[in-house]
Amino acid sequence: MRKFKKEKISIIVVTLNTKKNFIKTLKSIQMQIYQNYEIIVVDGNSIDGTIQEIKKRKKIITKFISKEDNGIYHAMNRGIKLSSGKWIIFMNSGDIFFEKSTLKKFSSIKYKKADIYFSDTMVQRPKLKYLINSKNFNKNTYLMPFCHQSSIIKSKLFKKKKFSSLYKIASDFDFFYYCFLKKKKFKKLTFVLSRIKSGGLSDINRQQVFSENIHILKKYQKFRLCFFLYLVKFKQYLIDLIKIFLPELLKNFIYEIKYKNKLKN
């Protein structure tokens, strides 16, 4: 019987002044049953004690850099340069793996023919958590169909294209859309990869996400999709306006209705 080689996974953690969340993410990585990974920490020159926490954990952190950057994607690119694994997964500070067997489940896939694997994502809101379904890219995609924290990417893809510094929030969409157009193979996993907190960079800057996605789609001459995204952008503007006046309890109630089939205890 053929013996399958354990493939190294590079886990890139990006942080900036998020000491408590950084520790939470690191503990989640340490709990993984599958141990053939490297931890690469890219810090944006934090001043809240994060750097001290990194130095305390030098034995488990493979590589780290603490230096001012030009945004999250610039930091992610730095992590890519330091990585040596066959696969890369990005974890923002505060993100955690869904369970301790997550990487083991991925490593157990014997014939990995896809270039990018992705999964559903567990989202945590105050007093509420729910599952967001992920989808594959297709010719009608104009928004990210999955969270980048719930994707594992073949590292060799980054040799041809890294994250663009032109975009502050939607560079992951630009990268994955490029991969889709280049006919790279995407595959959905049957298990969940990550748990993330609501209120992330994309959540609180929806309008900028839409604007950057429109710019990306225009670059690839997908003008029909831009029209639909303009409509979504206007709809979101109205939703954001209404949210200003809603108390948190009512917001949770609305989310409970929206994700009633995906709520988790």
C-alpha positions in Angstrom: 0.0 0.0 0.0 1.3 3.4 -0.9 2.3 5.6 2.0 1.1 9.2 1.7 3.4 12.0 2.6 2.3 14.5 5.2 2.2 17.9 3.4 3.3 20.9 5.3 0.7 23.6 5.9 1.8 27.2 6.3 -0.5 29.1 8.7 -0.1 32.8 8.3 -1.4 35.0 11.2 -1.7 38.7 10.6 -2.0 41.0 13.6 -1.9 44.6 14.6 -2.6 45.7 18.2 -4.8 42.6 18.8 -3.0 41.0 21.8 -6.0 39.0 23.3 -7.3 37.9 19.9 -3.8 36.9 18.8 -3.4 34.6 21.8 -6.8 33.1 21.1 -5.8 32.3 17.5 -2.4 30.9 18.5 -4.0 28.5 21.1 -6.4 27.3 18.4 -3.4 26.4 16.2 -1.6 24.6 19.0 -4.7 22.5 19.7 -4.6 21.0 16.2 -4.0 17.2 16.1 -2.2 17.4 12.8 1.2 18.9 13.6 3.0 19.2 10.2 2.5 23.0 10.0 4.5 26.1 10.4 3.2 29.3 12.1 4.2 32.5 10.5 3.2 35.7 12.3 3.2 39.0 10.5 2.7 41.9 12.9 2.3 45.5 11.8 4.5 46.9 14.6 2.0 46.6 17.4 2.3 48.7 20.6 -0.2 46.9 22.8 2.0 44.0 24.0 1.4 41.7 21.0 5.1 41.7 20.1 6.0 40.6 23.7 3.5 37.8 23.4 5.1 36.7 20.1 8.6 36.7 21.7 7.3 34.6 24.6 6.2 31.9 22.1 9.3 31.7 19.9 9.4 27.9 20.4 6.1 27.4 18.6 6.2 30.3 16.1 8.3 29.3 13.1 8.9 32.7 11.7 7.7 36.2 12.6 8.2 39.7 11.4 7.1 42.9 13.1 7.2 45.9 10.8 4.9 48.6 9.7 3.0 47.7 6.5 0.7 49.2 4.0 -2.4 47.2 4.9 -3.5 43.7 5.6 -2.7 42.4 2.1 0.8 43.8 2.2 1.2 41.9 5.5 -0.2 38.7 3.9 2.3 39.0 1.1 5.1 39.2 3.6 3.8 36.0 5.2 3.8 34.3 1.8 7.4 35.2 1.2 8.4 33.6 4.6 6.3 30.4 4.0 7.7 27.0 3.0 4.6 24.8 3.1 2.8 23.3 0.1 -0.5 24.8 1.4 -1.3 28.2 2.9 -4.1 29.2 5.1 -4.5 32.8 6.4 -5.9 33.4 9.9 -6.7 37.0 11.0 -6.0 37.6 14.7 -9.0 36.4 16.5 -10.0 33.7 14.0 -9.8 30.1 15.2 -10.0 26.6 13.6 -13.5 25.1 13.8 -12.2 22.1 15.8 -9.0 20.5 16.8 -9.2 17.9 14.0 -9.7 20.5 11.3 -6.2 20.2 9.8 -6.2 16.4 10.3 -9.3 16.2 8.2 -7.7 18.2 5.4 -4.5 16.2 5.5 -6.6 13.0 5.2 -7.7 13.9 1.7 -5.4 11.5 -0.1 -5.5 12.8 -3.7 -5.7 16.6 -3.6 -6.4 17.5 -7.2 -7.8 21.0 -6.5 -5.7 24.2 -6.3 -8.0 25.9 -3.7 -10.1 24.2 -1.1 -12.8 26.2 0.7 -15.6 25.6 3.2 -18.5 27.0 5.1 -17.7 29.4 7.9 -19.0 29.7 11.5 -19.7 33.3 12.4 -19.8 34.5 16.0 -22.0 37.5 17.0 -22.7 38.7 20.5 -25.0 35.9 22.0 -25.5 34.3 18.5 -23.6 32.1 16.1 -24.5 30.8 12.7 -23.1 29.1 9.7 -22.5 30.9 6.4 -22.7 28.7 3.3 -19.9 28.9 0.9 -20.1 28.7 -2.9 -17.7 28.2 -5.8 -16.8 30.9 -8.3 -18.8 31.0 -11.5 -19.4 33.3 -14.4 -22.0 35.3 -12.3 -19.9 35.8 -9.2 -19.4 39.4 -8.2 -18.8 39.0 -4.4 -16.5 36.7 -2.5 -18.4 33.4 -2.3 -16.4 32.2 0.7 -14.3 33.7 3.5 -10.5 33.6 2.9 -10.0 32.3 6.5 -12.0 29.2 5.3 -9.8 28.5 2.4 -6.6 26.5 1.9 -4.5 27.5 -1.1 -1.8 25.7 -2.9 1.3 27.9 -2.3 2.6 27.7 -5.8 -0.3 29.9 -7.0 1.3 32.8 -5.2 4.4 32.5 -7.3 2.5 33.9 -10.3 0.2 36.3 -8.4 0.2 37.8 -4.9 -2.3 40.1 -3.4 -2.6 43.4 -5.1 -1.8 46.5 -3.0 -4.3 48.5 -5.0 -7.1 47.2 -2.9 -7.5 47.6 0.9 -10.3 45.2 1.5 -11.1 43.2 -1.7 -7.7 42.0 -2.8 -8.7 38.5 -1.9 -11.6 38.7 -4.4 -9.1 39.9 -7.0 -6.8 37.0 -6.4 -9.4 34.3 -6.3 -11.3 35.8 -9.3 -8.0 35.8 -11.2 -7.5 32.1 -10.3 -11.0 31.3 -11.5 -10.4 33.0 -14.9 -7.2 31.0 -15.2 -9.2 27.9 -14.7 -7.6 26.9 -11.4 -9.6 24.1 -9.7 -11.7 25.0 -6.6 -13.3 22.4 -4.4 -15.7 22.7 -1.5 -14.8 20.8 1.7 -17.4 18.7 3.5 -16.3 20.1 6.9 -15.9 23.6 8.3 -12.5 25.2 8.5 -12.8 28.2 10.7 -14.8 30.3 13.2 -14.6 34.0 12.8 -16.1 37.0 14.7 -18.6 39.3 13.1 -17.6 42.9 12.7 -14.4 42.3 10.7 -12.9 44.7 8.2 -15.2 43.6 5.3 -18.3 43.6 7.5 -17.9 47.2 8.6 -16.7 48.5 5.2 -19.3 47.0 2.9 -19.5 50.0 0.6 -15.7 50.0 0.1 -15.8 46.3 -0.6 -18.5 46.9 -3.3 -16.5 49.8 -4.8 -13.3 47.8 -5.0 -15.1 44.7 -6.4 -16.6 47.0 -9.2 -13.1 48.2 -10.0 -11.8 44.6 -10.2 -14.7 43.5 -12.4 -14.1 46.4 -14.7 -10.4 45.4 -14.9 -11.5 42.0 -16.1 -14.2 43.6 -18.4 -17.1 42.0 -16.6 -19.3 45.1 -17.1 -22.6 43.2 -16.8 -21.7 42.1 -13.3 -20.8 45.7 -12.3 -24.4 46.7 -13.0 -25.7 44.1 -10.6 -23.2 45.1 -8.0 -24.2 48.8 -8.3 -27.7 47.7 -7.3 -26.4 45.6 -4.4 -24.4 48.6 -3.3 -27.4 50.9 -3.2 -29.5 48.2 -1.4 -26.7 47.9 1.3 -26.7 51.7 1.7 -30.3 51.6 2.7 -29.8 48.6 5.0 -26.8 50.4 6.7 -29.0 53.4 7.2 -31.7 51.4 8.9 -29.1 49.6 11.1 -28.0 52.8 12.6 -31.3 53.1 14.5 -31.6 49.4 15.5 -30.7 48.2 19.0 -28.3 45.2 19.2 -31.1 43.0 20.5 -33.2 43.6 17.5 -30.2 43.1 15.2 -29.7 39.6 16.8 -33.4 38.9 16.2 -33.1 39.8 12.5 -30.0 37.5 12.2 -31.9 34.7 13.9 -34.6 35.0 11.3 -32.1 35.3 8.4 -30.1 32.3 9.5 -32.8 30.3 11.2 -31.7 27.1 9.5 -28.1 27.7 10.2 -28.1 28.7 13.9 -25.8 26.9 16.2 -26.1 26.4 20.0 
